[in-house]
Each structure stands twice: as C-alpha cells, then as structure tokens.
Amino acid sequence: NESMRKQNIALLFDLHRMAKENKAAVTKLEKAQNNDGGWSWFGSHESSRYITQHIVAGCGHLQVLGVQNPMSDQVIKKAVNFIDNKAREIYDKWYRGKKADYDVTDIHYLYARSFFIKQKVSITNSEAYNYYYANLKKNWKKQSIYTQAMTALICYRNGDTQLAQEIVANIKSRAQYSEELGMFWKKEGYGYFWYEAPIERQALLIEAFNTITKDQKSVEQMQL
C-alpha cells in the first residue's frame, strides 16, 4: 500500500544517508592518521598508543563479524606497525632485563594485535612481543575477569587453545546466576577506567565464550 511504499522509500534514503556519512567518517579517520601510523587524542598531534590500539581492535571486530573493513589495508598495516613499535619502545624503557608486572595497556595491545595475527611481527619488535605474550600467559591468574577474558582471546588467536579454554573455564566457575540478570559476575573496581566498565566487560565475556568454547547456553544467559 501507499503507506508501506513511503516507508520503504524513507528507509532507502536513510540507508543512503548512513552509507554516505560512514564513508565521510572513515575518510576523515584515514586523513587523521599520523605519518608514524598512529592516531592522536583530539587536539593533540602526538600519536596515542591507546587510541590507536582501540581503532585497530575496532577494525578487528568488523573483520570477525564478516563486515568489509572500511579502511584500506595499508592504513591498518601502518597502524599495526605503530602499536608494535610503541610496545617495543615501552619494553626497551621499562621492562628489558627487569622483573616487571603486567600493565593493562600491554594486554590491550596484544588483544588488538591478535586480530591481525597474519601480519607478522618484525624481527626488530619480536623480542618485545614475545616478552609481553610470555608474561601474559604466566600472570593470567592475577588479572581481573575483564583482562582474563582478553587474555583467553589472545591465547586462542595465537594457537594456545588449551590455555584459552582453561581461562574461560576458570571465569565460568566464578559466575553468578539469577532469573532476572542471567549469568553475570561481581563488579570489579570503581568503574573509572575503560577496563572496569561493566557493559564492555560483559560484551568481552560474550565474545570469549562464543569464540573459544562455543558455549551458546552461557552466551544466551549473559545476554539477558
């Protein structure tokens, strides 16, 4: 009928507008990439390790979902090289030859990097990468549930599936259940930092359970 026809036309125009706005946003983001491959905070010219890792991880999520990445391969490759180089710089300055504990930004680096495992780490950066990864596997029991889920996904994508499954099983053993909330975990921290956000944590846990153990029952309980 006429009403349905008008709704379909409106939807078509809306989809066209969204596609146009999306393309404009991606173009703007690509232009904002610095020569070193990183992106900066708003109003700053210096590339930010965390912001670049966040963008790389976002591109990785699109890839996993089967969505064609809107950014060019060259842009992503430069960004991955940047986070590798930054991780090596931090390693050289703070970790080389020392007994250092893990840092959440280092785990976030490995998580973002794990989406692009086919892009090999350069020889220059391999020592640092191997240090972070070995430290991650050694200290996973000390981490929060959020970073444990991240660690499980990193290990899974690096081929350490047995450890990844062990971590997920450990996380599941600490879950709580209710008819109203489904499957959930106690709050950790005060919610001030990105790795303490409850919604992000639940989304990451769903990703871990869905990817590593294919535990659809638990995923459905977590989605309540």
C-alpha positions as CSV (number, residue, x, y, z in Angstrom):
1,N,0.0,0.0,0.0
2,E,0.9,3.7,-0.2
3,S,2.0,3.9,3.5
4,M,4.4,0.9,3.1
5,R,5.8,2.3,-0.1
6,K,6.6,5.6,1.6
7,Q,8.2,3.8,4.5
8,N,10.4,1.8,2.1
9,I,11.4,5.0,0.2
10,A,12.3,6.7,3.5
11,L,14.3,3.6,4.6
12,L,16.2,3.7,1.3
13,F,17.1,7.4,1.7
14,D,18.1,6.7,5.3
15,L,20.4,3.8,4.3
16,H,21.9,6.0,1.6
17,R,22.5,8.8,4.1
18,M,24.1,6.4,6.6
19,A,26.4,5.0,3.9
20,K,27.4,8.5,2.9
21,E,28.1,9.6,6.5
22,N,30.0,6.4,7.2
23,K,32.2,6.9,4.2
24,A,32.9,10.5,5.2
25,A,33.8,9.4,8.8
26,V,36.2,6.7,7.5
27,T,37.8,9.2,5.1
28,K,38.2,11.7,8.0
29,L,39.7,9.0,10.2
30,E,42.2,7.9,7.5
31,K,43.3,11.5,6.9
32,A,43.8,11.9,10.7
33,Q,46.3,9.1,10.8
34,N,49.8,10.4,11.5
35,N,52.9,9.6,9.5
36,D,54.0,7.1,12.1
37,G,50.8,5.1,11.6
38,G,49.1,6.2,14.9
39,W,46.2,8.4,15.8
40,S,46.2,11.1,18.4
41,W,43.7,12.4,21.0
42,F,41.5,15.3,19.9
43,G,43.5,18.5,19.9
44,S,46.9,16.7,20.1
45,H,49.4,16.0,17.4
46,E,51.3,13.2,19.2
47,S,50.1,9.7,18.3
48,S,48.4,7.9,21.2
49,R,49.2,4.2,21.9
50,Y,45.8,3.5,23.4
51,I,43.7,5.4,20.9
52,T,45.5,3.6,18.0
53,Q,45.1,0.2,19.7
54,H,41.4,1.0,20.2
55,I,41.0,1.7,16.5
56,V,42.9,-1.4,15.4
57,A,40.7,-3.5,17.7
58,G,37.6,-1.9,16.3
59,C,38.7,-2.9,12.7
60,G,39.4,-6.4,14.0
61,H,35.9,-6.7,15.4
62,L,34.5,-5.7,12.0
63,Q,36.7,-8.4,10.4
64,V,35.4,-11.1,12.8
65,L,31.8,-10.1,12.1
66,G,32.4,-10.6,8.4
67,V,32.0,-6.9,7.6
68,Q,34.2,-5.5,4.9
69,N,36.7,-3.2,6.6
70,P,36.0,0.4,5.6
71,M,39.7,1.4,6.0
72,S,42.3,0.4,3.5
73,D,44.7,-2.5,4.2
74,Q,47.6,0.0,4.0
75,V,46.1,2.2,6.7
76,I,45.6,-0.8,9.0
77,K,49.0,-2.2,8.3
78,K,50.6,1.1,9.3
79,A,48.5,1.2,12.5
80,V,49.6,-2.3,13.5
81,N,53.2,-1.4,12.8
82,F,52.8,1.6,15.1
83,I,51.4,-0.3,18.0
84,D,54.2,-2.9,17.6
85,N,56.8,-0.1,17.6
86,K,55.3,1.6,20.6
87,A,55.2,-1.7,22.5
88,R,58.9,-2.2,21.8
89,E,59.7,1.3,22.9
90,I,57.9,0.7,26.3
91,Y,59.7,-2.6,26.6
92,D,63.1,-1.1,26.0
93,K,62.4,1.7,28.5
94,W,60.7,-0.2,31.4
95,Y,60.8,-3.9,31.0
96,R,64.1,-5.1,29.4
97,G,66.2,-7.0,31.9
98,K,63.7,-6.3,34.7
99,K,61.1,-8.3,36.6
100,A,58.0,-6.2,35.8
101,D,54.4,-7.0,36.3
102,Y,51.8,-6.7,33.5
103,D,50.1,-3.5,32.6
104,V,46.5,-3.4,31.2
105,T,47.6,-1.3,28.2
106,D,50.1,-4.1,27.3
107,I,47.3,-6.6,27.4
108,H,45.1,-4.3,25.3
109,Y,48.0,-4.1,22.8
110,L,48.1,-7.9,22.5
111,Y,44.3,-8.1,22.2
112,A,44.3,-5.5,19.4
113,R,47.2,-7.2,17.7
114,S,45.6,-10.7,17.9
115,F,43.0,-9.7,15.3
116,F,45.8,-9.3,12.7
117,I,48.0,-12.3,13.6
118,K,48.7,-12.9,9.9
119,Q,50.7,-9.7,9.8
120,K,54.0,-10.9,11.2
121,V,55.7,-9.0,13.9
122,S,59.0,-7.7,12.6
123,I,62.4,-9.0,13.8
124,T,63.0,-5.6,15.5
125,N,59.8,-5.9,17.6
126,S,59.7,-9.7,18.1
127,E,61.7,-9.7,21.4
128,A,59.2,-7.2,23.0
129,Y,56.2,-9.1,21.6
130,N,57.4,-12.4,22.9
131,Y,58.1,-10.9,26.3
132,Y,54.6,-9.4,26.6
133,Y,53.0,-12.7,25.5
134,A,55.0,-14.9,27.8
135,N,54.3,-12.5,30.7
136,L,50.6,-12.6,29.8
137,K,50.4,-16.4,30.0
138,K,52.4,-16.5,33.2
139,N,50.3,-14.0,35.1
140,W,46.8,-14.5,33.9
141,K,45.5,-15.7,37.3
142,K,46.5,-12.3,38.8
143,Q,44.3,-10.4,36.3
144,S,40.7,-9.1,36.6
145,I,37.9,-11.0,34.9
146,Y,37.9,-8.4,32.1
147,T,41.6,-8.9,31.3
148,Q,41.4,-12.6,31.8
149,A,38.7,-12.8,29.0
150,M,41.0,-10.6,26.9
151,T,43.9,-13.0,27.6
152,A,41.9,-16.0,26.7
153,L,41.1,-14.5,23.3
154,I,44.7,-13.5,22.7
155,C,45.9,-17.1,23.5
156,Y,43.2,-18.6,21.3
157,R,44.1,-16.5,18.3
158,N,47.8,-17.3,18.9
159,G,47.1,-21.0,18.9
160,D,47.2,-21.7,22.6
161,T,43.7,-23.1,22.6
162,Q,44.2,-25.3,25.7
163,L,45.2,-22.4,27.9
164,A,42.4,-20.3,26.4
165,Q,39.8,-22.9,27.3
166,E,41.3,-23.2,30.8
167,I,40.9,-19.5,31.4
168,V,37.3,-19.5,30.2
169,A,36.5,-22.4,32.5
170,N,38.1,-20.6,35.4
171,I,36.0,-17.5,34.6
172,K,32.8,-19.5,34.3
173,S,33.4,-21.2,37.7
174,R,33.1,-17.7,39.3
175,A,29.9,-16.7,37.6
176,Q,26.6,-15.9,39.4
177,Y,23.1,-16.6,38.1
178,S,19.7,-15.2,38.5
179,E,16.4,-15.3,36.6
180,E,16.4,-11.5,36.1
181,L,20.1,-11.0,35.3
182,G,21.1,-14.3,33.8
183,M,24.8,-15.1,34.0
184,F,26.9,-12.3,35.5
185,W,30.0,-11.6,37.6
186,K,30.6,-9.4,40.6
187,K,31.6,-5.8,39.9
188,E,35.4,-5.2,40.0
189,G,36.9,-1.8,40.6
190,Y,35.0,1.5,40.7
191,G,34.3,1.9,37.0
192,Y,36.6,4.8,36.5
193,F,38.8,3.1,33.9
194,W,38.0,1.6,30.5
195,Y,38.8,-1.9,31.8
196,E,36.3,-1.6,34.6
197,A,33.2,-0.7,32.5
198,P,30.5,-3.3,33.2
199,I,28.9,-3.3,29.8
200,E,32.2,-3.6,28.0
201,R,33.2,-6.4,30.3
202,Q,30.0,-8.3,29.6
203,A,30.4,-7.9,25.9
204,L,34.0,-9.1,26.0
205,L,33.0,-12.1,28.1
206,I,30.3,-13.0,25.5
207,E,33.0,-12.7,22.8
208,A,35.3,-15.1,24.7
209,F,32.6,-17.7,25.4
210,N,31.3,-17.5,21.9
211,T,34.7,-17.7,20.2
212,I,36.6,-20.1,22.4
213,T,34.2,-22.6,23.8
214,K,31.2,-22.1,21.5
215,D,29.1,-22.2,24.7
216,Q,25.8,-20.9,23.3
217,K,23.9,-21.6,26.5
218,S,26.1,-19.4,28.6
219,V,26.1,-16.7,25.9
220,E,22.3,-16.6,25.9
221,Q,22.3,-16.3,29.7
222,M,24.8,-13.5,29.5
223,Q,22.6,-11.6,27.0
224,L,19.6,-11.3,29.4
